[in-house]
Amino acid sequence: MSASRSSGTTDAIGPEEDPGREPPAGTVPGSQLLAALLDGMDAALCAFDADGAITHWNREAERILGWSAAEAVGRTGFAGWAVRSADAGDVQGWLMAAMGTPGRQVHEFALLRKDGGRVLVRTQSSGVRGEDGKPAGVYCAFSEVHAQIDLERSIALSEALLEDASWGVVLVDVDLRPTVVNAYAARALGGRRTALLGRPLGELVVQGVEDLEGALQHVLAEGAPSAPAELWVTLRTAEGDRRRCWRSGFLRLASPLAEEPVPLGVGWLFRDVTVAKLAEQEADRVRFRSNQLHRAARQASECEDPVEAATSTLDYALAGFADHVVVDLLAGERLVRAAATPSDAPGPCLPVSGGALPARYGPGHPALQAVERTGSVRASARTGAGEAWAVERQWPRDSVHALCAVLRSRGRTLGVVTFLRAANRGAFERPDAMYAESVAVRVASAVDLAHLTTGFGDQDRPGGGLGRSDG
């Protein structure tokens, strides 16, 4: 920054004003404009003529060294006042060498303050040529080394964050549109860096954009939050929608050049922690379900009636897992409804009032498939199917997802337990099927014991007896 501003002043100190030319009405005379430009710079600047005499000295130079322009202008070089005698020759040689050398010369050396203190400065000097093209002097911009290093560190940090950082960095303007996107963020958002710029976030995020925009607006209004936030979003990609979790931090960006902070936008830094969050959720789910099975086993062990043991086990299994459960027992070649939860309201799983009723399931019913396969079957209603899907399968009307697990004991199939979820829950997945099978094992043992002791589930039919042997 210092170099670019210094370069902008070289044209002003070389040519002389045309004494015969009247300045246009209302314009600032060249000497006053030059003085205003020099004093307004945030870098110290001085200029030397071809003989090494100081011709210009701005306010920042006065601030750093303590010498006023009146004290500095007219002196030849820094020797005897602004630099140690031992260093004066080298410093003068470096500065004046820039007059005949193309480009910009950078040096570091110590200068003396008016109060006797020393300050290490970094200088950028360049030659000035007159109207005839011959060397006419040198201008020198300088700043304290630590301030320059801080600036360079800030620039280097910004460039590293916006290029090679191992987390996403997005700069968002006050209209909540990306203006800068680093490589990590571009991969996370599923697009090329240039293609993402200026686009509304709603075009990139299918679900969760309200939370993201709300966080950005809060930062613009109130400032950065005290801790990172975890945002779940669904992204629209060429391969389909992807659900991701981003651990995000936010910084409000304000212009350092304004007298009062002017918001420039928000710096959004994030990492994709989806894998870790899913693993954490799965661990929590497994821990909870294990505890439920443990509690169910303890409760069942206190039940004198094996039917009560079976239904209480299902009550524990339902917590956080499903909305309804039905138990169909196999009687010969057909299934009969033996127990269920209420279809119109939450409630415990109870035996069917008046005894088991035949379940007239049509061909291809998931419960019949579970019996045929001797395994679990998952099913979900098609989008827009409404209540007809559940009614057709003789399940509660709000059911849209089903998981049928076969009841097996002593090598025989005793029936099927079906867990049902409403539309506010997701479809059953493979880990859910494994849990349902663990529950079914416990229920089957209780049902088998109930058949042996009470005849639970028996129907009047030739041969009698509950269940079907695979042998």
C-alpha positions, 0 to 999 in steps of 0.5 A: 500500500505504501509503495503504490501511494508513493508511486502516485506522488512522483509525477507531482514532484518532478515537473514544475508548474507553468508560470504563464498558465492561469489555473482554471477557476475553482481549482486548487493550485498545484502546490496546495494539492501536492501538499494535501496529498503528501500530508494525507498519506498513511506512509512517511514520505520525503523527497531529495533533489539531485544534490541530496537536499530534502525537498518534501517531508510529510506529516507521517514522517514527522510523526515517526521521527519527530522532526517537522517539515520546517526542520527537515526541508533543505537539509542535505541527507540524513547525516548529523540529525536523522541517522548515526554518523557511522551509518550516514554514508551507507544510507545516503549511498542507498538512497541516491543510488535509486536515482539512476537505477530503474525500479524501486529499491527496498532497504532497512536501516535505523533512523534517529528520532528527534528525542534521541531514540532509534527506530528501524524503518523499511524504505522504498525509494525510486528515482524521479526524472525531470521534463528532459528525462534526466534524473532529477531526484529521489523520493523515499517512502518509509514506515516502521518495520514492525508496522510493515511486517504486521501489514505483510503478515495480514496480507499473507494471512488473507491470501493463505485463507483465501487460497490454501486454507484447510477450511472454507472461507467465504466473504459475503457482502451486505446483500448476503451474496458471496464475493470471495470463495476459497478452494475448500468452500467451492468444493463444499458448495459444489461449484467453481469459485467464479461461478459461485460469486454474486449468486444468492445463497438460496440457489446453492442451499436447498434446505437450511438457507434460512438459518445460514442467512439469519446467522449472517444478518445477525453478524451484520447487525450485532457482531460476531457470535462468541462460539462456532455454530453448527448448521445443517444444510442440504445442497443441490448438486449434479449428483443430487441433494446432499445433507451436510453439517458445517461448523461455522464461525463468523466475523463482521468486516468493517472498513478501516478507512472510515471514521465510523465503522462501515460494514463491508460484509461478513467473513464466514469460515467453516469446516464440514463435520458431517462425518463426525456428527453422523458418527456422534449421532449414531453413537448416541442412538446406539447408546439410547437403544441399548439402554432401552433394551436393557430396561425392557429386559428388566421390566419383562423379567418382572412380568408373570404373564409372557404376553405382558412381557412381550408388549412391555418390550415393544413399548420400550422399543417404540421410544424415539424409534416409531409411532405405532407397532402391530404384532401379527402371529402366524396361524397356519398359512395366515397372519392374525392381528394379536396386539397393537398400539392405538391407531388414532392416538399414542398409547401402549401396545396391548393385545387385540380386544376380543382375541386375535383377528384375521389380517386379510393382507393382500399379495405382496404385503410387507408382513407376508414378504417378511414371513416368506424371506424369514427376514426384515422388510422395509417399505415407504409410501410413494410421494402423494399417496396419502392415507390410501397406502396405509389403509390398504395395508391395514395400518394406522392412517398416518403411517408412511414408513414401515419396517417388518421384522419376523418373529422367530423362536426355536427354529420356527416362524411365529409371526411378524412385528411391524413398526410404523412411522408417520410423515414427520419421521424419516424412512427406516434404514439398515441400522433401524432394521438391525435394532428391530430384529433385536427387539423381535428376538425378545418378543418372539421368546415371550410369544413362544412362552405365552403359546406354551403356557396360555395358548396366546395366538392359537386359532381353531384350525386343523393341526392347531399349534402356533407358528410354522417350522422351517424344517 
